[in-house]
Amino acid sequence: MGLSGNNGFALGILRELIVGNQPFFAQFEVELINRHEGGHAVNKLTADLLGRYEQVWFFGLLQCNMPGEPENELVDAEVAALRSWMDAGGGVFVSGDHSNPRPAGADPSLPDYLNLGRALGHRIPRAGELRVWNDRPDSSVEFSHNTHQPDPWGSDIDMPIPNDLDPYPQELILRKRAGRPHALFQGRRGPITVFPDHMHEGQLLIPERYPEDVWPTGRTGQPKPEIVARGTDKRNGQVYDVSSVYDGAAAGVGRIVADSTWHHYFDINLWGFQKGGEVLDRLTEYYVNLVLWLTPKPVKQEVNTRLLHWLSHSLSVRAVLPEGFRVPGITAAGLVREVGGQGVLDDLVWPLEGAPRVPEDLLLGAVVKESVAALSGGDVEAFDTVGVVERGLRTGTEQYAAELRAALDELDGMDEFISQGLR
C-alpha cells in the first residue's frame, strides 16, 4: 500500500484530506512506512521509531508468517516497544478487511480462514483484541459482510464495480449517549452518518474479559471498548459493527479506534465522491476528528493552550463575559465545536480522567474567564495553562455546587406547600 497507484488500494486521498483540512490550532504531518519496503521486515517497530510519532494507523494486508517471510507478523521486541509507547499515551488506529483461506504453505496449525491484515494487527496490545482475525466473514457472497448502498442503476451489490466507485455511501447507525453520537461522528453541521461502502468487510470484536494488566483501571474506573457505529446489509437487513473506540486516556494510556475495513479509507472507495461535495466534506470531518481524538494527552495540552488564547481574544466571548459563567461557556463551546468538533471541546472542558459531573458550559465559562484574566497583563509567555485550567475547573465546580444548594433551598417545605394547596 502506498499513497498512489495499486489500483486504488492507496491512501493518497486520505492524506490529502487530513493535511489539507488541519485546524489552525494543530499541525498534521503524515508519513507512510511500509514494513517490507527495501527488504523483508526491514522497517520494524522500535522505541526510537515510535518516539517520532504521536499515533500510528495500521493498514495491514498480509495474513501470517510464511516460509521465507518469517516476520510478516510483529515480533516480541516490537510488541514490547509498542506496548510501552501505547502505555505512554500513543494513539492507535487498527483496521484490516475480510478473511481469505489460509495461504498454501502457511503453518497448518493456523485456522482455516485468516483475516487480511492479521499479520500486522493481531499482536498489537489491546487493539489486536478488537477485530476478528481468525475466522470469517470472507469474500464469498454467502459469508460476506456487505455494506454496499444500492445505486439507481440496479447494479449487483455483490460486485465491487461500480459500487465501490459510485457516489452513494453507506448510511451509518450511530450509537448515542445522552442523545449524542461519539465525538468521532459529531460534525459541525450535525452527526456524520456516512461511510464509504464495500461488499465484504471484516468484523469487530468486543473482548469478554478485561484483565487489568492489559486493560488498566484509572481513578474513575476501568474504561472498556465500545461499538460506536454500525452498518447494514441491504441484502438481508443484517447489522454489522463498523467502528469501535477505547478511551484509554481515562486510564492514563493511549486511545484506540478499530475499523471493520480499510476500504473506508482507500482511494478506490473515495474516488466516487465529488470534491467539495457534502459526502466528502462529512468524511473529511470524520478523518480529522479521528486524528484529533487519538492525539496523546501532552499534545492536547498544547492544543488547549492555543484554543484558550484564541477564545480569550474572541470578541464574541468577551462581549458576554459579564454575564456569569454559563453564557460565556455556551458561546465558547459553540466556537470550539465549529473549528475543532465535539472531541476537541470534550478534552478542553475536562482534560482529566472520566467524564465531568459539572455541566460543560459552567466549566468552560469559568476556564475562559480565568484565561482572560491571566492574559490581561499581556505576558503570553507566562501563561500557565495548567494553573488557568485548574482554577477554572475549581471555580466552575464551586458555582455548580452553589446552584445546587440554591435549588435545594427552594425545595425546602415544598411537601407541605403542595399538601396545603391541594386541600
N, C-alpha and C positions, 0 to 999 in steps of 0.2 A: 504494500500500500504506500502511495506517495501523495503528493499534492496535485498531481495531474495524471492523465492517461489511465492505464489499467482498465479500459472500457468503463470508466465511471466509478470504479472501486478506488476512489481517491478522496482526499479531504481538502482540496483547494478551495471550494466554495465555502465550506465551514470556516476555514481560517480567514478568508476574506470577510465574511460576515462578522466574525468576532473582532478582528483587529480594526475593521472599518467602522465599528459601532461602539468602541470603547467610550465609557463616560468620562467626563472631564476630571473626575477625582481619581482615576486609575489609569494605569498604562499596561496594556496587554502585550505580551511577547509570546509567540507560539513557535516552538521548534518541533520538528518531526524526527524521531530517532527510530531507525529500523534495526531490530535486534541482529539481523543477519547481513546487513549491508557491509560489504568488504570481507565477508567470510562468515563461516558458521559460528553464531553466538559470540561474535567479537564485541558486540555492544551490550555487555551485561550491566545490570543494575548494581551500583556501588554506592557507598555513603557519599563519596565525592561527587558522583554524577547526580544523585538525588538532591544533594545540597544546593544544586544550582536552580532547583525548581520549587515552586510552591504547591503545584498539583500535577498529577500525571493522569492522562487519559489513555486507557488501554484498548487498542483496536487489534486484537489478535486474530489470526486466520488459521494457523496450524492446529492439529488436534492432539498430537502427542509426540514423544520421542520416537525416533526411527533409527534403524541401522544406518550408521554413518552420520546421523544427526542426533547425537545423544543429549543435546542440551537445547532442544526446542522448548522444553519446559524450564521454568525457573529452578535454579539450583539452590541448595540450602543457604549459601552465603548471600544470595540475592534476596531470599525470603527474609533472612535476618536483618539485612540492611533496610529492606522495605518496611518491615515491622517497626524498626526504630524510627524511621522517618515519619511513618504514619502516626506513631505514638506521640511524636513531637508536634503533630498538627498538620502534616501533609495531607492534602485532599486527593481522593481517588475517584475517577470515573471508570467503570468497567462495563464492557459490552462483549458481544460475540454474535452468533447467529444460530441457525438451526443445526441439528446434528446430521452427520453422514455416517455410513457404516465404518467400522474400524478399518484403517488402511491396511492393505495387504503388506505383510512383513512386520507389522507392529506387534508388540507384546501380546500374545494370545490370552493372557490373563485379564486384559482390559475388557471393559464392557463392549457389547456388540455395536453400540452407537456412541459416538463421541462428538461433542459439540465443536463447531468451528470457533476457534479462539480459546479452546480449552488449554492448550499447551502454555499459553502466556497467562491465562486468567485464573486457573483453578487453585493455584497456591498463594494467591495474593491474600495476605492476612485480612480477615473479616470479609472483605469484598468478594473473595472467592467463594464464600458461602451463600452468596445472594443470587446465584444463577444455577440452573441445571446444566451440568457439563457431561454427564454420563448416561444420557437416555434421550429418547425422543422428546419433543417433536422433531421430525426430519423434514425433508423437502418433498415428500410424497403428497399427493392430493389427500389421501386417507388420513395421514397422521400430521399434517401441517397445521401451523397457526397462521391463518391468512387474515390480514387486516386491510386488504385492498378495498378501496372505495369504488363502487361501480361507476363507470363513465357513461355519458349519454349515448354512446355508440353501441352499447351492449357487448363490449369486449369480454372475453373469458377471463374472469378474475383469478383463475389459477395459472395464468400466463404472466410473465414479468413485463412483456412488451405488448401493448403500450402502457400498461397500468403503472409501472414504476416511473414512467416518464411523463405521465399526464399531469394536469394542473389541479387534480382533485385529491386532497389529503384525507386521511382518516380522521374521524371525529373522536375525541377522547372522552372518557368518563372520568372526571376528576374527583378524587376523594376530598371531602371538605371537613374542616374543623371550625366550629363557631361560624359556619356559613361561608368560610373562605377556603379556596384550594391552597395547596402548599405553595410557598413563596416561589418555587421554580416556575409555577404555572400562573402566576399573577402578572398580567401585563399592565401597561399604562392605560389601556382602554378597556380593561376587563380581563376575564380569565382567558388563558391560552389553551384552546381546546382542539388544536390541530397538531398532527404529526405527519411526516411522510409515511406512506403505507408500503407494505411489502407482502408478498404471497407466502412466505414461510419464515416466520420469526422464531426466535428462541423462547425460553421460558425462565421466568424469575422464580426465586425460592426465598421463603422466609424460614430461618432456622427454627428447629423445635426446642433447642436448648441454648442457654447463654452462659457458659462458664465465665467467671469473672476474669480469669487470666487471658481470655480472648476478647470478651465484651466488657470493658471496665465499667465501674459504677462511679458516678460523680457525687457531688454533695447533695444533689436533688434527686438521686435515684439512678437507675441503670437505663440509659437510652437504648432503644431497640429499633431495628429497621422496620419500615412500614411501606406498603404499597401506596403510591400517591396518584397513579394514573393507569387506566385500563383502556383496552381497545376491544372492538367486536369483530367477529367473523360474519360477514354478510351472507355467507352460505347457509349458516345454521343458527345464528344468533349467539353463539358461544362467546363468552367474555374472557379476555386474556389480560394478564398483568403486563404492562409495558414499561413502567418506571417505578423504582423504589429508592428510598433515601435512608441514610443512617446519620443522625445528628451527633457525631462523635464529639463535637465541641462541648456538649453537655457533660462529657466525662473527661474532658481535657485532652482528647485525641482528635485526629482528623476526621472530617466528614467524608461520606461516600455516597455516590449515586450509581445505581445499576440500571442497565437498559436491556430490553429483550433482544435488540438487534442493532448492529452498527449501520443498518440501512436507514436509520433515522437521521444519519449524519453524512452519508456518502453523496458524492456529486450526482450519481445516476438517479438518486431519489430526490434531488433538489433541482435538477435541470428544468423540470416542467413548470416550476413556479416563476411567475413573472417578477423580474427585478423591480423593486419598488411597489409591488402588489401587496395586498393585505396578508396573504398566506405567508409569503417570505418575510414580511415585516414581523409577523407574530412569531415565526420560528426564530428569527434573529433575536427577539426579546428573550425567548427561552434559552438560546445558546449563551447569551450574555448573562442571564440570571444564573446559569449553571456555573460559569466562570466565577462570578462573584460569590455564590453560595459556598463553593468549595475552597475559597480563599482562607488560609490559616489565620488564627486569631491575632498574632502580632501585626500582620499586614492590615487586618481590619481596623486596628487602632490607628494606623496611618490614614486609612480611608476616613475614619470618623473625624480625625483632626481636620482634614480638608473640608469635610462636609460642615462641621461646626463653624469653621472660618467663613464658609460661603453663606450659611444660614444667618450668621451674626451680622453680615453686611447686606442681607436681603431687605429691601425697602418694605416688602410685604410683611415680613416678620417684625421689623422694627415698628411698623405702624400700629401693630396690635400688642406690643409688649406691655403697655399699661393695663391691659385687660386680663390680669390674673395669670394663670398658668395654662388653662385648657385652650383658650383661643390661640395664643401663640403656638401651642403644641399642635393643634389641628392644622394651622397654617403651615408650620414647618413640615409636618408629616406629609401634607399634600405635595409640597415641593420635592421632598426626598423621593416619594413614590414616582413622581414624574421623571426624575433624572436617574434614579437607581433601582426602583422597584421595591416591592414589599420586603424581600430578603435583606436588602441593604438597610431599610428602615428598622426591621426587627433587630439587627445587630447594632444599630446606633442607639435605639431605645434601651436595649437591655444587653450590654456586652458581657454578660455573666452566664453562668450555667442555668439550665432550665428555662422556664417561662416566667415573666413578671406577674405579680399579683396585683399590680397597680396599673390603671389604665394608661395606655401609651401616650395619650395626649398630655396627661399630667406630668409624666416622666420627661417627655421630650421638651415640653414647655419650660420646665424647671431647668433642664440642662442647657437649653438655648439661652435662658436668662443669665445663667452663670457664665456662659461663653461670652455673651455680650459684655458683661461686667469685666471679665478677665481681659478682654481686648480693648477696653475703653482707654487704657493707658497708651495704646499704640505699639506696645512691645510684642510683636508677633512671635519673635524668637523665644520669649519667656513663657509662652503659652503652655501650660501644663494640662494636657488632655486628661490624664488620669485624675488629677485633682478637680478639674472642672466637672467631669462626669460624676465623680463620687459625690461632690457637694450637690450637684443637680439631682441625682437619684435620692439622696437623703431628703432634700427639700421636697421633692415630689411625693415621696412616701409619707412625710410628715403632713403634707397638705391633704393627702388622701385620708389619712387617719383622722384629721380634723373634720373632714367632710362626713366620715362615717359616724363620728361621735355626735355631730350635729344632727344627723339623720336619726340616731338612736334617741337623742333628747326629744325630738319632735314626736317620737312614738310613745313617749312616756305618758301613761294614763289613757292611751288610746282604747284599751279594752272597756274601761268604764264609760268613756265618751260614746262608744258605739252602743253599749247597752242602754244608756240613758236616752240616746237619740232615737232608738227604735221602739221604745215602750211609752 
